Amino acid sequence: MRFTLRGARLVDATMDLAEGDITFDGVHIEQVGEKSTTPGRELDASQMIVMPGFIEVHTHGGGGFELHTTDVQHIHSYARWAPSTGVTSFLTSVVGTPGALPEAQLRTAVAAIEEGGPGAEMLGIYLEGPYINVKRRGAHPPEWLRKPEPAETEYILELTRGHLRLITLAPELPDAHEMIKRLIEAGVTVSMGHTDATYEQAEEAIALGVTHMTHCFNAMNPLLHRAPGPLAAVVQAPQVRGEVIADGVHVHPAMIRLLVKMLGPQRTVVITDAQSCAGQENGATFEFAGQKAQVLCGAAYLADGTLTGSVLTMKQALCNMLEMAEVSLSEAVGMLTLNPARAARADGRKGRLQAGYDADLLIFDSSLNLQATLCQGQLTYANGSWSDSLRED
């Protein structure tokens, strides 16, 4: 059924239109901006803000559901829960396993993607490790970690059946350069992260084609005046985007502002790095790939006190970026939509309010309370009266 949302404020990375119409039919946007004369159902969206759906490229779960799993239903359940936080598409995250590749988890992710299902769309797989530096491993146990090998690279590409979209690795590891070149050749976005790389080593990785940095400031050499580290190399490379965990815990708000000033809004990718406990209260317990953890003071910690991801949701991240980074709504929206779409290589159909793009739409009120989420034109979350208004007869 064709729907037109009339009189909404339309906001994406490229525009902030005070009042306009947006029409969608089936899975695609048909018309944006001017008053629509296309026949179909009309809904009054005045006083509302419509923006593209958020894209999660670095999350480990939420709503009680873990993405690093051997149970396909956990991934499908996350996909159904995620629209309540504004997420309309995501990468299914896989981390390491003791002494071996996470083969079962990768196969499960592939199965979930190929099955599809209702809710947020699974755009592909994000592999965080296991080719990371033990010195900067964070919550990743040493027994998960591996050294890059050409044969293993080929096996991972075979296992993931063309669905691997993003991988984090430490470019200073032996044979990492060969792995980087092969993954880029296969169409994978390579991110440096959990790395002890120097400024010079980061420059070498960028020259090989690395275009992404995993959770800037976290799990890497700091930005120092005599040892600038990898972030300084990223800032000076206009083709490289940098993630930030926008919870105000992993990175101080002042440093979030600094990062956005250094990279610019067009190169900053907002992530949650959330765990399965995202959206839950303090005291909640959960597991991160078999490790016991707990929610404390608005963050997630292992039993030894190691910070292990966040409890952040993307709709809260939007508000946080407006407050912490001192950016416009259009700039903040771009960091949660178009920029991650580019990292996932889905920016030809996602991340913008544009004719021909997927009808992944969020409806917020003027106070930025999420009212409804549409994934490819299908209502997947609604608050109050929007449930009846947007449901097809």
C-alpha positions as a Markdown table, in Angstrom:
| # | Residue | x | y | z |
|---|---|---|---|---|
| 1 | Met | 0.0 | 0.0 | 0.0 |
| 2 | Arg | 1.2 | 3.5 | -0.8 |
| 3 | Phe | 1.5 | 5.9 | 2.2 |
| 4 | Thr | 2.2 | 9.6 | 2.3 |
| 5 | Leu | 3.3 | 11.3 | 5.5 |
| 6 | Arg | 2.2 | 14.9 | 5.2 |
| 7 | Gly | 3.8 | 18.0 | 6.6 |
| 8 | Ala | 6.6 | 16.4 | 8.5 |
| 9 | Arg | 10.0 | 17.9 | 9.2 |
| 10 | Leu | 12.3 | 15.7 | 7.0 |
| 11 | Val | 15.9 | 15.3 | 8.2 |
| 12 | Asp | 18.8 | 13.2 | 6.9 |
| 13 | Ala | 22.5 | 13.7 | 6.4 |
| 14 | Thr | 22.0 | 16.0 | 3.4 |
| 15 | Met | 18.9 | 18.1 | 4.4 |
| 16 | Asp | 16.7 | 19.5 | 7.1 |
| 17 | Leu | 13.4 | 20.5 | 5.5 |
| 18 | Ala | 11.0 | 22.2 | 7.9 |
| 19 | Glu | 7.9 | 20.9 | 6.3 |
| 20 | Gly | 7.4 | 18.4 | 3.5 |
| 21 | Asp | 5.8 | 15.1 | 2.3 |
| 22 | Ile | 7.3 | 11.7 | 2.0 |
| 23 | Thr | 5.6 | 8.9 | 0.0 |
| 24 | Phe | 6.5 | 5.3 | 0.1 |
| 25 | Asp | 5.0 | 2.3 | -1.7 |
| 26 | Gly | 6.1 | -1.2 | -0.6 |
| 27 | Val | 9.7 | -1.3 | 0.3 |
| 28 | His | 10.9 | 1.9 | -1.4 |
| 29 | Ile | 10.6 | 5.7 | -1.0 |
| 30 | Glu | 8.8 | 7.2 | -4.0 |
| 31 | Gln | 8.9 | 10.9 | -3.5 |
| 32 | Val | 10.4 | 13.3 | -0.9 |
| 33 | Gly | 9.9 | 17.0 | -0.3 |
| 34 | Glu | 7.2 | 18.7 | -2.4 |
| 35 | Lys | 3.5 | 18.2 | -1.8 |
| 36 | Ser | 2.6 | 14.7 | -3.0 |
| 37 | Thr | -0.3 | 14.3 | -5.5 |
| 38 | Thr | 0.1 | 10.5 | -5.7 |
| 39 | Pro | -3.0 | 8.5 | -4.9 |
| 40 | Gly | -2.9 | 6.5 | -1.7 |
| 41 | Arg | -3.3 | 6.7 | 2.0 |
| 42 | Glu | -2.4 | 10.0 | 3.7 |
| 43 | Leu | -1.3 | 10.5 | 7.3 |
| 44 | Asp | -0.9 | 13.8 | 9.0 |
| 45 | Ala | 2.7 | 14.0 | 10.3 |
| 46 | Ser | 2.8 | 17.7 | 11.1 |
| 47 | Gln | 4.7 | 18.3 | 14.3 |
| 48 | Met | 6.7 | 15.1 | 13.6 |
| 49 | Ile | 10.2 | 14.5 | 12.5 |
| 50 | Val | 10.9 | 11.8 | 9.9 |
| 51 | Met | 14.4 | 10.5 | 9.4 |
| 52 | Pro | 16.1 | 7.4 | 7.9 |
| 53 | Gly | 16.4 | 4.3 | 10.1 |
| 54 | Phe | 19.5 | 3.9 | 12.2 |
| 55 | Ile | 22.1 | 1.5 | 11.0 |
| 56 | Glu | 24.1 | -0.5 | 13.6 |
| 57 | Val | 27.5 | -1.6 | 12.4 |
| 58 | His | 29.0 | -2.4 | 15.8 |
| 59 | Thr | 26.7 | -4.0 | 18.3 |
| 60 | His | 26.8 | -7.4 | 20.1 |
| 61 | Gly | 23.1 | -7.5 | 20.9 |
| 62 | Gly | 20.3 | -6.0 | 23.0 |
| 63 | Gly | 17.0 | -6.7 | 24.5 |
| 64 | Gly | 18.3 | -9.8 | 26.1 |
| 65 | Phe | 19.5 | -11.3 | 22.8 |
| 66 | Glu | 23.2 | -12.0 | 21.9 |
| 67 | Leu | 24.4 | -11.9 | 18.3 |
| 68 | His | 27.5 | -14.0 | 18.9 |
| 69 | Thr | 25.5 | -17.2 | 19.1 |
| 70 | Thr | 24.9 | -20.6 | 17.7 |
| 71 | Asp | 21.1 | -20.1 | 17.9 |
| 72 | Val | 19.6 | -18.5 | 14.8 |
| 73 | Gln | 16.6 | -17.5 | 16.8 |
| 74 | His | 18.6 | -15.1 | 19.0 |
| 75 | Ile | 19.6 | -13.2 | 15.9 |
| 76 | His | 16.0 | -13.1 | 14.6 |
| 77 | Ser | 14.8 | -12.0 | 18.0 |
| 78 | Tyr | 17.3 | -9.2 | 18.1 |
| 79 | Ala | 16.1 | -8.1 | 14.6 |
| 80 | Arg | 12.5 | -7.9 | 15.9 |
| 81 | Trp | 13.6 | -6.0 | 19.1 |
| 82 | Ala | 15.9 | -3.5 | 17.4 |
| 83 | Pro | 13.3 | -1.3 | 15.7 |
| 84 | Ser | 12.1 | -0.2 | 19.2 |
| 85 | Thr | 15.4 | 1.6 | 19.4 |
| 86 | Gly | 15.3 | 3.1 | 15.9 |
| 87 | Val | 17.5 | 0.4 | 14.3 |
| 88 | Thr | 16.2 | -0.7 | 10.9 |
| 89 | Ser | 19.3 | -2.6 | 9.7 |
| 90 | Phe | 22.5 | -4.0 | 11.3 |
| 91 | Leu | 25.5 | -6.1 | 11.0 |
| 92 | Thr | 25.5 | -9.4 | 12.9 |
| 93 | Ser | 28.5 | -9.3 | 15.2 |
| 94 | Val | 30.8 | -12.3 | 15.8 |
| 95 | Val | 33.9 | -12.3 | 18.1 |
| 96 | Gly | 36.4 | -15.0 | 19.0 |
| 97 | Thr | 36.2 | -18.5 | 20.5 |
| 98 | Pro | 38.9 | -20.3 | 22.6 |
| 99 | Gly | 41.7 | -21.7 | 20.5 |
| 100 | Ala | 39.8 | -21.8 | 17.2 |
| 101 | Leu | 37.9 | -19.7 | 14.7 |
| 102 | Pro | 34.3 | -19.0 | 15.6 |
| 103 | Glu | 33.1 | -21.3 | 12.8 |
| 104 | Ala | 29.7 | -22.2 | 14.4 |
| 105 | Gln | 28.9 | -18.6 | 15.1 |
| 106 | Leu | 29.8 | -17.5 | 11.6 |
| 107 | Arg | 27.6 | -20.3 | 10.1 |
| 108 | Thr | 24.8 | -19.3 | 12.4 |
| 109 | Ala | 25.1 | -15.7 | 11.2 |
| 110 | Val | 25.1 | -16.7 | 7.6 |
| 111 | Ala | 22.0 | -18.9 | 8.2 |
| 112 | Ala | 20.1 | -16.0 | 9.9 |
| 113 | Ile | 21.0 | -13.6 | 7.0 |
| 114 | Glu | 20.0 | -16.0 | 4.3 |
| 115 | Glu | 16.7 | -16.9 | 6.0 |
| 116 | Gly | 15.8 | -13.3 | 6.6 |
| 117 | Gly | 12.7 | -12.4 | 8.6 |
| 118 | Pro | 10.7 | -9.6 | 10.1 |
| 119 | Gly | 12.2 | -6.6 | 11.8 |
| 120 | Ala | 15.5 | -4.9 | 11.1 |
| 121 | Glu | 17.4 | -6.1 | 8.1 |
| 122 | Met | 20.6 | -8.1 | 8.5 |
| 123 | Leu | 23.0 | -6.4 | 6.1 |
| 124 | Gly | 25.9 | -8.8 | 6.7 |
| 125 | Ile | 28.5 | -9.9 | 9.3 |
| 126 | Tyr | 30.9 | -7.9 | 11.4 |
| 127 | Leu | 33.9 | -9.8 | 12.7 |
| 128 | Glu | 35.6 | -8.2 | 15.7 |
| 129 | Gly | 38.9 | -10.1 | 15.8 |
| 130 | Pro | 40.2 | -12.6 | 16.4 |
| 131 | Tyr | 43.2 | -10.9 | 14.7 |
| 132 | Ile | 43.8 | -8.3 | 17.4 |
| 133 | Asn | 46.7 | -7.3 | 19.6 |
| 134 | Val | 46.8 | -8.9 | 23.0 |
| 135 | Lys | 48.1 | -5.6 | 24.5 |
| 136 | Arg | 44.9 | -3.9 | 23.4 |
| 137 | Arg | 42.5 | -6.8 | 23.7 |
| 138 | Gly | 40.0 | -5.1 | 26.1 |
| 139 | Ala | 37.3 | -7.7 | 27.1 |
| 140 | His | 38.6 | -10.3 | 24.5 |
| 141 | Pro | 40.3 | -13.1 | 26.3 |
| 142 | Pro | 43.9 | -14.0 | 25.1 |
| 143 | Glu | 42.8 | -17.5 | 24.1 |
| 144 | Trp | 40.4 | -16.0 | 21.5 |
| 145 | Leu | 43.2 | -14.3 | 19.6 |
| 146 | Arg | 44.9 | -15.5 | 16.5 |
| 147 | Lys | 47.6 | -14.5 | 14.0 |
| 148 | Pro | 46.7 | -13.7 | 10.5 |
| 149 | Glu | 47.3 | -16.4 | 7.9 |
| 150 | Pro | 46.6 | -16.3 | 4.2 |
| 151 | Ala | 44.9 | -19.8 | 4.2 |
| 152 | Glu | 42.7 | -18.8 | 7.2 |
| 153 | Thr | 41.7 | -15.6 | 5.4 |
| 154 | Glu | 40.4 | -17.7 | 2.5 |
| 155 | Tyr | 38.6 | -20.0 | 4.8 |
| 156 | Ile | 36.8 | -17.1 | 6.6 |
| 157 | Leu | 35.7 | -15.8 | 3.2 |
| 158 | Glu | 34.4 | -19.2 | 2.3 |
| 159 | Leu | 32.6 | -19.6 | 5.6 |
| 160 | Thr | 30.8 | -16.2 | 5.3 |
| 161 | Arg | 29.6 | -16.8 | 1.8 |
| 162 | Gly | 29.9 | -13.2 | 0.7 |
| 163 | His | 28.2 | -11.8 | 3.8 |
| 164 | Leu | 31.3 | -10.5 | 5.6 |
| 165 | Arg | 31.0 | -6.7 | 5.5 |
| 166 | Leu | 33.3 | -5.4 | 8.2 |
| 167 | Ile | 36.3 | -6.8 | 10.1 |
| 168 | Thr | 38.4 | -5.3 | 12.9 |
| 169 | Leu | 42.1 | -6.3 | 13.0 |
| 170 | Ala | 45.4 | -5.0 | 14.3 |
| 171 | Pro | 47.4 | -4.0 | 11.2 |
| 172 | Glu | 50.8 | -4.3 | 13.0 |
| 173 | Leu | 50.4 | -8.1 | 13.5 |
| 174 | Pro | 52.7 | -10.4 | 11.3 |
| 175 | Asp | 51.1 | -11.0 | 7.9 |
| 176 | Ala | 48.2 | -8.6 | 8.6 |
| 177 | His | 49.1 | -6.7 | 5.4 |
| 178 | Glu | 48.4 | -9.7 | 3.2 |
| 179 | Met | 45.1 | -10.3 | 5.0 |
| 180 | Ile | 44.1 | -6.6 | 4.6 |
| 181 | Lys | 44.8 | -6.7 | 0.9 |
| 182 | Arg | 42.8 | -9.9 | 0.3 |
| 183 | Leu | 39.8 | -8.8 | 2.4 |
| 184 | Ile | 39.6 | -5.5 | 0.5 |
| 185 | Glu | 39.8 | -7.4 | -2.8 |
| 186 | Ala | 36.8 | -9.4 | -1.6 |
| 187 | Gly | 34.8 | -6.3 | -0.9 |
| 188 | Val | 35.1 | -6.2 | 2.9 |
| 189 | Thr | 35.5 | -3.0 | 4.8 |
| 190 | Val | 38.7 | -3.3 | 6.9 |
| 191 | Ser | 38.9 | -1.5 | 10.2 |
| 192 | Met | 41.9 | -1.1 | 12.5 |
| 193 | Gly | 41.1 | -1.6 | 16.1 |
| 194 | His | 42.2 | -3.3 | 19.3 |
| 195 | Thr | 45.6 | -2.3 | 18.0 |
| 196 | Asp | 49.0 | -1.2 | 19.4 |
| 197 | Ala | 49.9 | 0.3 | 16.0 |
| 198 | Thr | 52.1 | 3.4 | 15.9 |
| 199 | Tyr | 51.3 | 6.4 | 13.8 |
| 200 | Glu | 53.6 | 5.1 | 11.0 |
| 201 | Gln | 52.0 | 1.6 | 11.1 |
| 202 | Ala | 48.6 | 3.1 | 10.9 |
| 203 | Glu | 49.6 | 5.1 | 7.9 |
| 204 | Glu | 50.9 | 2.0 | 6.2 |
| 205 | Ala | 47.5 | 0.2 | 6.8 |
| 206 | Ile | 45.6 | 3.2 | 5.4 |
| 207 | Ala | 47.8 | 3.1 | 2.3 |
| 208 | Leu | 46.8 | -0.6 | 1.8 |
| 209 | Gly | 43.1 | 0.4 | 1.9 |
| 210 | Val | 41.9 | 0.4 | 5.5 |
| 211 | Thr | 38.9 | 2.9 | 5.6 |
| 212 | His | 37.6 | 2.4 | 9.1 |
| 213 | Met | 38.7 | 2.7 | 12.8 |
| 214 | Thr | 37.0 | 0.7 | 15.5 |
| 215 | His | 35.7 | 2.7 | 18.6 |
| 216 | Cys | 38.2 | 5.6 | 18.4 |
| 217 | Phe | 40.2 | 6.2 | 21.6 |
| 218 | Asn | 39.3 | 2.8 | 23.0 |
| 219 | Ala | 41.7 | -0.2 | 22.8 |
| 220 | Met | 44.5 | 1.7 | 21.0 |
| 221 | Asn | 47.5 | 3.9 | 21.6 |
| 222 | Pro | 46.5 | 7.3 | 22.8 |
| 223 | Leu | 46.9 | 10.6 | 21.0 |
| 224 | Leu | 50.1 | 12.1 | 22.3 |
| 225 | His | 52.2 | 15.0 | 21.1 |
| 226 | Arg | 55.4 | 13.0 | 20.5 |
| 227 | Ala | 53.7 | 9.7 | 19.7 |
| 228 | Pro | 50.6 | 10.6 | 17.9 |
| 229 | Gly | 49.3 | 7.0 | 17.5 |
| 230 | Pro | 46.9 | 5.6 | 15.0 |
| 231 | Leu | 44.1 | 8.1 | 15.5 |
| 232 | Ala | 46.3 | 10.9 | 14.2 |
| 233 | Ala | 46.8 | 9.0 | 11.0 |
| 234 | Val | 43.1 | 8.5 | 10.6 |
| 235 | Val | 42.3 | 12.2 | 11.1 |
| 236 | Gln | 44.7 | 13.1 | 8.3 |
| 237 | Ala | 43.2 | 10.5 | 5.8 |
| 238 | Pro | 39.9 | 11.9 | 4.4 |
| 239 | Gln | 38.8 | 8.4 | 3.2 |
| 240 | Val | 38.8 | 6.9 | 6.6 |
| 241 | Arg | 35.8 | 6.9 | 9.0 |
| 242 | Gly | 36.0 | 6.5 | 12.8 |
| 243 | Glu | 33.6 | 5.0 | 15.2 |
| 244 | Val | 32.7 | 6.4 | 18.6 |
| 245 | Ile | 30.7 | 4.8 | 21.4 |
| 246 | Ala | 28.3 | 7.6 | 22.3 |
| 247 | Asp | 27.5 | 6.7 | 25.8 |
| 248 | Gly | 29.7 | 9.3 | 27.6 |
| 249 | Val | 31.3 | 6.4 | 29.6 |
| 250 | His | 33.7 | 4.9 | 27.0 |
| 251 | Val | 34.7 | 8.3 | 25.8 |
| 252 | His | 34.4 | 11.6 | 27.7 |
| 253 | Pro | 32.0 | 14.0 | 26.1 |
| 254 | Ala | 34.8 | 16.5 | 25.6 |
| 255 | Met | 36.7 | 13.9 | 23.6 |
| 256 | Ile | 33.6 | 13.1 | 21.6 |
| 257 | Arg | 33.3 | 16.8 | 20.7 |
| 258 | Leu | 37.0 | 16.8 | 19.8 |
| 259 | Leu | 36.7 | 13.7 | 17.6 |
| 260 | Val | 33.8 | 15.2 | 15.6 |
| 261 | Lys | 35.8 | 18.4 | 15.1 |
| 262 | Met | 38.8 | 16.4 | 13.9 |
| 263 | Leu | 36.9 | 14.0 | 11.6 |
| 264 | Gly | 33.9 | 16.1 | 10.8 |
| 265 | Pro | 30.4 | 14.9 | 11.0 |
| 266 | Gln | 30.7 | 13.2 | 7.5 |
| 267 | Arg | 33.4 | 10.8 | 8.8 |
| 268 | Thr | 32.1 | 10.0 | 12.3 |
| 269 | Val | 30.2 | 6.7 | 12.8 |
| 270 | Val | 28.1 | 6.5 | 15.9 |
| 271 | Ile | 28.0 | 3.0 | 17.4 |
| 272 | Thr | 26.6 | 1.5 | 20.6 |
| 273 | Asp | 29.0 | -1.5 | 21.0 |
| 274 | Ala | 26.1 | -2.7 | 23.0 |
| 275 | Gln | 25.8 | -6.0 | 24.8 |
| 276 | Ser | 22.7 | -8.2 | 25.1 |
| 277 | Cys | 21.8 | -6.2 | 28.2 |
| 278 | Ala | 21.2 | -3.0 | 26.2 |
| 279 | Gly | 18.0 | -1.4 | 27.4 |
| 280 | Gln | 18.2 | -3.1 | 30.8 |
| 281 | Glu | 18.6 | -1.6 | 34.3 |
| 282 | Asn | 21.6 | -1.5 | 36.6 |
| 283 | Gly | 22.3 | -4.8 | 38.2 |
| 284 | Ala | 21.2 | -6.9 | 35.2 |
| 285 | Thr | 23.6 | -9.8 | 34.5 |
| 286 | Phe | 24.4 | -11.3 | 31.1 |
| 287 | Glu | 27.2 | -13.1 | 29.2 |
| 288 | Phe | 29.6 | -11.8 | 26.7 |
| 289 | Ala | 30.6 | -14.9 | 24.6 |
| 290 | Gly | 30.6 | -17.0 | 27.7 |
| 291 | Gln | 32.0 | -14.4 | 30.2 |
| 292 | Lys | 29.8 | -13.3 | 33.1 |
| 293 | Ala | 29.1 | -9.6 | 33.1 |
| 294 | Gln | 26.9 | -7.1 | 34.8 |
| 295 | Val | 25.3 | -3.7 | 34.2 |
| 296 | Leu | 26.7 | -1.1 | 36.6 |
| 297 | Cys | 26.3 | 2.7 | 36.4 |
| 298 | Gly | 25.0 | 2.7 | 32.9 |
| 299 | Ala | 27.8 | 0.5 | 31.4 |
| 300 | Ala | 28.7 | -3.2 | 31.1 |
| 301 | Tyr | 31.6 | -4.7 | 33.1 |
| 302 | Leu | 33.2 | -8.1 | 33.4 |
| 303 | Ala | 33.7 | -9.6 | 36.9 |
| 304 | Asp | 37.3 | -8.2 | 37.0 |
| 305 | Gly | 36.0 | -4.7 | 36.3 |
| 306 | Thr | 36.9 | -4.6 | 32.6 |
| 307 | Leu | 34.6 | -2.4 | 30.6 |
| 308 | Thr | 32.9 | -4.7 | 28.0 |
| 309 | Gly | 30.7 | -2.8 | 25.7 |
| 310 | Ser | 27.7 | -0.6 | 26.5 |
| 311 | Val | 24.1 | -0.7 | 27.4 |
| 312 | Leu | 23.4 | 2.2 | 25.0 |
| 313 | Thr | 20.6 | 2.2 | 22.4 |
| 314 | Met | 20.8 | 4.1 | 19.1 |
| 315 | Lys | 17.8 | 6.4 | 19.9 |
| 316 | Gln | 19.7 | 7.5 | 23.1 |
| 317 | Ala | 22.9 | 7.8 | 21.1 |
| 318 | Leu | 21.2 | 10.4 | 18.9 |
| 319 | Cys | 20.2 | 12.5 | 21.9 |
| 320 | Asn | 23.7 | 12.1 | 23.4 |
| 321 | Met | 25.4 | 13.3 | 20.2 |
| 322 | Leu | 23.2 | 16.4 | 20.1 |
| 323 | Glu | 24.1 | 17.2 | 23.7 |
| 324 | Met | 27.8 | 16.1 | 23.8 |
| 325 | Ala | 29.1 | 16.9 | 20.3 |
| 326 | Glu | 27.3 | 20.2 | 19.7 |
| 327 | Val | 26.2 | 19.2 | 16.2 |
| 328 | Ser | 23.0 | 19.9 | 14.3 |
| 329 | Leu | 20.2 | 17.3 | 14.0 |
| 330 | Ser | 21.1 | 16.7 | 10.4 |
| 331 | Glu | 24.7 | 16.1 | 11.3 |
| 332 | Ala | 23.9 | 13.8 | 14.1 |
| 333 | Val | 21.4 | 11.8 | 12.0 |
| 334 | Gly | 24.1 | 11.3 | 9.3 |
| 335 | Met | 26.4 | 9.7 | 11.9 |
| 336 | Leu | 23.8 | 7.1 | 12.7 |
| 337 | Thr | 22.5 | 6.5 | 9.1 |
| 338 | Leu | 24.5 | 7.4 | 6.0 |
| 339 | Asn | 28.0 | 7.1 | 7.5 |
| 340 | Pro | 27.4 | 3.5 | 8.8 |
| 341 | Ala | 25.6 | 2.7 | 5.6 |
| 342 | Arg | 28.9 | 3.5 | 3.8 |
| 343 | Ala | 30.9 | 1.3 | 6.1 |
| 344 | Ala | 28.5 | -1.6 | 5.5 |
| 345 | Arg | 28.5 | -0.8 | 1.7 |
| 346 | Ala | 24.8 | -0.3 | 1.7 |
| 347 | Asp | 24.7 | 3.5 | 1.0 |
| 348 | Gly | 23.2 | 2.9 | -2.4 |
| 349 | Arg | 19.9 | 2.0 | -0.9 |
| 350 | Lys | 20.0 | 3.0 | 2.8 |
| 351 | Gly | 20.8 | 6.0 | 5.0 |
| 352 | Arg | 18.9 | 8.8 | 3.2 |
| 353 | Leu | 15.4 | 10.1 | 2.5 |
| 354 | Gln | 15.6 | 9.8 | -1.2 |
| 355 | Ala | 13.5 | 8.4 | -4.0 |
| 356 | Gly | 14.5 | 4.8 | -4.8 |
| 357 | Tyr | 16.0 | 4.2 | -1.3 |
| 358 | Asp | 14.6 | 1.6 | 1.1 |
| 359 | Ala | 11.6 | 2.9 | 3.1 |
| 360 | Asp | 13.5 | 2.5 | 6.4 |
| 361 | Leu | 11.8 | 5.4 | 8.3 |
| 362 | Leu | 11.7 | 6.7 | 11.8 |
| 363 | Ile | 9.0 | 9.0 | 13.1 |
| 364 | Phe | 9.9 | 11.1 | 16.1 |
| 365 | Asp | 7.9 | 13.7 | 17.9 |
| 366 | Ser | 9.4 | 17.2 | 18.4 |
| 367 | Ser | 11.0 | 16.1 | 21.7 |
| 368 | Leu | 12.8 | 13.2 | 19.9 |
| 369 | Asn | 10.6 | 10.5 | 21.4 |
| 370 | Leu | 10.4 | 7.6 | 18.9 |
| 371 | Gln | 6.8 | 7.1 | 17.8 |
| 372 | Ala | 7.2 | 4.6 | 15.0 |
| 373 | Thr | 9.7 | 2.6 | 13.0 |
| 374 | Leu | 9.2 | 1.2 | 9.4 |
| 375 | Cys | 11.6 | -1.3 | 8.0 |
| 376 | Gln | 11.3 | -1.4 | 4.2 |
| 377 | Gly | 7.8 | 0.0 | 4.5 |
| 378 | Gln | 6.6 | -2.5 | 7.1 |
| 379 | Leu | 5.6 | -1.2 | 10.5 |
| 380 | Thr | 7.9 | -2.9 | 13.1 |
| 381 | Tyr | 7.4 | -0.6 | 16.1 |
| 382 | Ala | 4.8 | 1.9 | 17.1 |
| 383 | Asn | 3.9 | 4.0 | 20.1 |
| 384 | Gly | 0.2 | 4.8 | 20.8 |
| 385 | Ser | -2.0 | 5.9 | 17.9 |
| 386 | Trp | 0.7 | 5.4 | 15.3 |
| 387 | Ser | 0.2 | 1.6 | 15.6 |
| 388 | Asp | -3.3 | 1.8 | 14.0 |
| 389 | Ser | -2.5 | 4.7 | 11.6 |
| 390 | Leu | 0.4 | 3.0 | 9.9 |
| 391 | Arg | -0.9 | -0.6 | 9.9 |
| 392 | Glu | -2.2 | -1.7 | 6.5 |
| 393 | Asp | -5.8 | -2.7 | 6.2 |
